Each structure stands twice: as C-alpha cells, then as structure tokens.
Amino acid sequence: MIGLSQTLKKHRAEVFSVAFSSGSDLLVTTSWDSTAKIWRVRDGGLLHDLTGHTRAVRDAAFSIKGDRLVTVGEDRAGDRQAL
C-alpha cells in the first residue's frame, strides 16, 4: 500500500497537474497561480519556482534525459527551461 509521505505547500492556488522526471528524482507541479514548481522527490525540497507565465499553467513535461522542462499555460505560451 502506498501512503502520503509529504505535502507540498508552496502554490498560492490549486494544483493543475503533476509530472515526474524519467528518473523519478524530480517532480513538477503546475498551478492556477501561473507558476510551475520543480521539487526534489526525496525530501520535498523546492528547487525552482518558474514564473514565466501570466495565466494558469496547465501542464508540464520533462525531457527524456531530465535536463529540460516544457510548460504550457492558459496564456497560450509555451516555456522551455534548461535544468
């Protein structure tokens, strides 16, 4: 059985999506607060607070190598980040 081990509480609005990196060491959350946040899975540490969107961030995906992240927002913008 899998249980809740941590609660990540840095967004100012509801979380829209969650995605793990291919190595499962990073997690990205997207939110109605127009941000995406990258977290370290092992301890829940916030690594990056991505603020490039002006409206809700709907989705995010890591590259296969885990060295890049793409986000898509309701502002019709896509943003690429090197990690």
Secondary structure as the mmCIF struct_conf table of DSSP 4:
data_model
#
loop_
_struct_conf.conf_type_id
_struct_conf.id
_struct_conf.beg_label_comp_id
_struct_conf.beg_label_asym_id
_struct_conf.beg_label_seq_id
_struct_conf.end_label_comp_id
_struct_conf.end_label_asym_id
_struct_conf.end_label_seq_id
BEND BEND1 ARG A 12 ALA A 13
STRN STRN1 VAL A 15 PHE A 20
TURN_TY1_P TURN_TY1_P1 SER A 22 GLY A 23
BEND BEND2 SER A 24 ASP A 25
STRN STRN2 LEU A 26 SER A 31
TURN_TY1_P TURN_TY1_P2 TRP A 32 ASP A 33
BEND BEND3 SER A 34 SER A 34
STRN STRN3 ALA A 36 ARG A 40
TURN_TY1_P TURN_TY1_P3 VAL A 41 ASP A 43
STRN STRN4 LEU A 46 LEU A 50
BEND BEND4 THR A 54 ARG A 55
STRN STRN5 VAL A 57 PHE A 62
TURN_TY1_P TURN_TY1_P4 ILE A 64 LYS A 65
BEND BEND5 GLY A 66 ASP A 67
STRN STRN6 ARG A 68 GLY A 73
TURN_TY1_P TURN_TY1_P5 GLU A 74 ASP A 75
BEND BEND6 ARG A 76 ARG A 76
STRN STRN7 GLY A 78 ALA A 82
#
